[in-house]
């Protein structure tokens, strides 16, 4: 049985639940009871005595969904109990540094012991500071200038670490800027926290980009090469070959070919029997090999391809296998029951080798394989680029249209600082998606704003300008970009 409440206490709770809970820390009232009684928590009492749920209680008495229905004393006791249990298991908590894992900050632990605060107070403080920058970055220097967001973001896009940015800003503006203040500003704008990352085509270079490159690598080395060989075989002749020639053509053993011709084989090679001999047609053999996705074969040599790609990226084979093949991702950051995070940024060195060395070499191989014997046009776009171009075009067009609308409303000249500050202010509600993270285009944005604002005669349309940017980025022609965009729209309409 709970404690009985007098009329004054009931009036206090009905006038303001949160304020009364902070004052009366030993109980919370149940308004269903007559007379009103106080309990440590209402969950079991409301359910067993009144056959109601906590959402029903909040709705019936006008409380919001965040109103706590347990007393402050009970909440703190349960939190301390969980903290002791976690401390015994060796994990770090807000009550102890822990035996393993990342230890809590010694300063924070000392502050909580000296200045005790409730769990609700700490949660309210975190909610108030979430999405806001540190106050030091809002202060003005001796000349009355406030630190703009572009001054923080621009060096980050160039690859500077947080500590270096804080030192540069402190020296420039004459204010003591901490690295934590810089991290808070970057997080508010939407940049990836942690170490500096490489940006390309308006996105952070993540593990997903590396996985897409591996799929392109398999396509160029496997399916594209075998498809080209099958096309040449069709044009040459329909002459049949034996097992020895077939194994030489596929670069496998004769036993492997015999095994794939058995009736019980799951992936039989197209062939015909002439007595005891097995005969194959070159074109059919190569077409079958091009679509084969399994089996121990040199047609898709995963181990050899991994070693070659690891050599290009200058990392270990085991590390590359963790990044692109292993189910749970790298073991260094894998947690039980957690889905793999493909958005994990690659390091600056690895991303640089992927963009500057591995991808250009693979595109050269694709163009050499895609060219026909009669000199036809080679393939210039990898499969991942074909999938990405329609989305890149739409998002970049939307960002540029918003930028031009903003520039037309400006009265003074448009500079890179003003454009950068506008982009930083627009990333909070996700109005600008890729333009801020496309550093290669930043030098052209002020001139583009002036040209479209003054409507210079003969200037390209915004759509043509965006297609030129994408063509330069993907090292292809504008008609190729137009065909990729049209193909993407047809595919979207077909799946809609």
Long-range contacts (C-beta under 8 A, 24 or more apart in sequence): 1-37, 2-27, 2-30, 2-33, 2-37, 2-38, 2-39, 2-45, 3-27, 3-37, 3-38, 4-35, 4-36, 4-37, 4-38, 5-29, 5-35, 5-36, 5-37, 5-38, 9-38, 10-36, 14-61, 17-63, 17-67, 18-67, 21-68, 21-71, 21-72, 21-120, 22-72, 22-120, 24-71, 25-71, 25-72, 25-73, 26-71, 26-72, 26-73, 27-71, 28-68, 28-69, 28-70, 28-71, 31-57, 31-60, 31-61, 32-57, 39-71, 40-70, 40-71, 40-73, 40-74, 41-69, 41-70, 41-71, 41-74, 42-69, 42-70, 43-69, 43-70, 68-120, 72-118, 72-120, 75-118, 75-119, 75-120, 76-118, 76-119, 79-119, 131-188, 131-428, 132-184, 132-188, 133-181, 133-184, 133-185, 133-188, 134-178, 134-180, 134-181, 134-184, 134-185, 136-175, 136-176, 136-177, 136-178, 136-181, 137-177, 137-181, 137-182, 137-184, 137-185, 139-175, 141-173, 141-174, 141-175, 142-174, 145-173, 147-173, 147-175, 147-177, 148-417, 148-420, 148-421, 148-424, 149-185, 149-189, 149-420, 149-421, 149-424, 149-425, 150-417, 150-420, 150-421, 150-423, 150-424, 152-182, 152-185, 152-186, 152-189, 153-186, 153-189, 153-191, 153-420, 153-424, 153-436, 154-420, 156-186, 156-191, 156-196, 157-199, 157-437, 157-439, 158-439, 159-196, 159-198, 159-348, 160-196, 161-195, 161-196, 162-186, 188-428, 189-424, 189-427, 189-428, 189-436, 190-427, 190-428, 190-430, 190-436, 191-437, 192-345, 194-345, 195-345, 195-347, 195-348, 196-348, 197-345, 197-346, 197-348, 197-351, 198-345, 198-346, 198-348, 198-351, 198-352, 198-355, 199-437, 199-438, 199-439, 200-351, 200-355, 201-388, 201-392, 201-434, 201-438, 201-473, 202-392, 202-395, 202-396, 202-433, 202-434, 202-435, 202-437, 202-438, 203-434, 203-437, 204-343, 204-345, 204-437, 205-345, 205-346, 205-351, 205-354, 205-355, 206-342, 206-343, 206-344, 206-345, 206-346, 207-323, 207-324, 207-329, 207-341, 207-342, 207-343, 207-344, 207-346, 208-342, 208-343, 209-346, 209-351, 209-354, 210-323, 210-324, 210-346, 210-350, 210-354, 211-323, 211-324, 211-342, 212-384, 213-354, 213-358, 213-359, 213-362, 213-384, 214-309, 214-324, 215-383, 215-384, 216-362, 216-382, 216-383, 216-384, 217-305, 217-309, 217-362, 218-300, 218-305, 219-382, 219-383, 220-362, 220-365, 220-366, 220-369, 220-382, 221-300, 221-305, 221-365, 222-290, 222-299, 222-300, 223-290, 223-291, 224-366, 224-369, 224-370, 224-379, 225-369, 226-286, 226-287, 226-289, 226-290, 226-299, 227-286, 227-287, 227-290, 228-369, 228-370, 229-286, 230-282, 230-283, 230-286, 230-287, 230-290, 231-372, 232-373, 233-282, 233-283, 233-286, 234-283, 235-373, 236-282, 237-282, 238-281, 238-282, 238-283, 239-281, 239-282, 240-279, 240-280, 240-281, 241-279, 241-280, 241-281, 241-282, 241-285, 242-277, 242-278, 242-279, 242-280, 243-278, 243-280, 245-280, 246-278, 246-280, 246-285, 249-282, 249-285, 249-286, 250-285, 250-289, 250-297, 250-298, 250-299, 251-298, 251-299, 252-297, 252-298, 252-299, 256-296, 256-297, 260-295, 267-292, 267-294, 267-295, 309-358, 312-353, 312-357, 312-358, 312-361, 313-350, 313-353, 313-354, 313-357, 313-358, 314-353, 315-350, 363-475, 380-474, 380-475, 380-476, 380-477, 380-480, 381-474, 381-476, 381-480, 381-484, 385-474, 385-484, 386-484, 386-487, 386-488, 387-488, 389-470, 389-474, 389-481, 389-484, 389-485, 389-488, 390-484, 390-485, 390-487, 390-488, 390-489, 390-492, 391-488, 392-434, 392-470, 393-466, 393-467, 393-470, 393-481, 393-485, 395-433, 395-434, 396-434, 396-435, 396-438, 396-466, 396-469, 396-470, 397-462, 397-463, 397-466, 398-433, 399-432, 399-433, 399-434, 399-435, 400-435, 400-448, 400-462, 400-465, 400-466, 401-462, 402-426, 402-431, 402-432, 403-432, 403-435, 403-445, 403-448, 403-449, 404-448, 404-449, 404-452, 404-453, 404-462, 407-449, 407-450, 407-452, 407-453, 408-452, 408-453, 410-453, 413-450, 414-446, 414-449, 414-450, 414-453, 415-446, 416-442, 416-443, 416-445, 416-446, 419-445, 419-446, 419-449, 440-473, 441-469
